[in-house]
């Protein structure tokens, strides 16, 4: 086995993941939009990803959740 693969394996062996994952709201909205589009509800899918804001123009979920 090449030396670089041994080093990589040792480095990765130390990696620990968080006990609980975090799913961003934008990711949930995109998945819901995908599911809607997959069943032919493309207008609902578009609305799910791009809700209408107070100004009347469409805003993406990602834009709405930025701080």
C-alpha positions as CSV (number, residue, x, y, z in Angstrom):
1,X,0.0,0.0,0.0
2,X,1.4,3.4,-0.9
3,X,2.5,5.6,2.0
4,X,0.1,8.4,1.3
5,X,-2.9,6.1,1.6
6,X,-1.7,4.9,5.0
7,X,-1.3,8.5,6.2
8,X,-4.8,9.4,4.8
9,X,-6.4,6.5,6.6
10,X,-4.7,7.4,9.9
11,X,-5.8,11.0,9.5
12,X,-9.4,10.0,8.7
13,X,-9.5,7.5,11.6
14,X,-9.4,10.5,14.0
15,X,-12.4,12.2,12.4
16,X,-15.5,12.3,14.6
17,X,-19.0,13.4,13.4
18,X,-21.5,15.3,15.4
19,X,-24.0,13.0,17.2
20,X,-26.9,14.9,15.5
21,X,-27.0,16.4,12.0
22,X,-28.2,19.8,11.0
23,X,-30.5,20.2,8.0
24,X,-30.8,23.8,6.7
25,X,-34.3,25.0,6.0
26,X,-33.3,25.7,2.4
27,X,-32.4,22.1,1.9
28,X,-35.8,21.0,3.2
29,X,-37.5,23.5,0.9
30,X,-35.5,22.2,-2.1
31,X,-36.4,18.6,-1.3
32,X,-40.1,19.4,-0.9
33,X,-40.0,21.3,-4.2
34,X,-38.3,18.4,-5.9
35,X,-41.0,16.0,-4.6
36,X,-43.7,18.4,-5.8
37,X,-42.1,18.7,-9.3
38,X,-41.7,14.9,-9.5
39,X,-45.4,14.5,-9.2
40,X,-46.2,17.1,-11.8
41,X,-47.0,20.0,-9.4
42,X,-44.4,22.4,-10.9
43,X,-46.2,25.6,-9.9
44,X,-46.4,24.4,-6.3
45,X,-42.7,23.4,-6.5
46,X,-41.7,26.9,-7.8
47,X,-43.8,28.5,-5.0
48,X,-42.1,26.3,-2.4
49,X,-38.6,27.4,-3.4
50,X,-39.5,31.0,-4.2
51,X,-42.1,32.4,-1.9
52,X,-43.4,35.9,-2.6
53,X,-42.0,38.4,-0.2
54,X,-43.6,41.6,1.2
55,X,-42.4,43.6,-1.7
56,X,-44.3,41.5,-4.2
57,X,-41.1,40.2,-5.9
58,X,-40.0,36.6,-5.5
59,X,-37.2,35.8,-3.1
60,X,-35.4,32.5,-2.7
61,X,-35.5,30.7,0.6
62,X,-31.7,31.1,0.9
63,X,-32.0,34.8,0.6
64,X,-34.7,35.0,3.3
65,X,-32.8,33.0,5.9
66,X,-29.4,34.9,5.6
67,X,-28.4,36.9,8.7
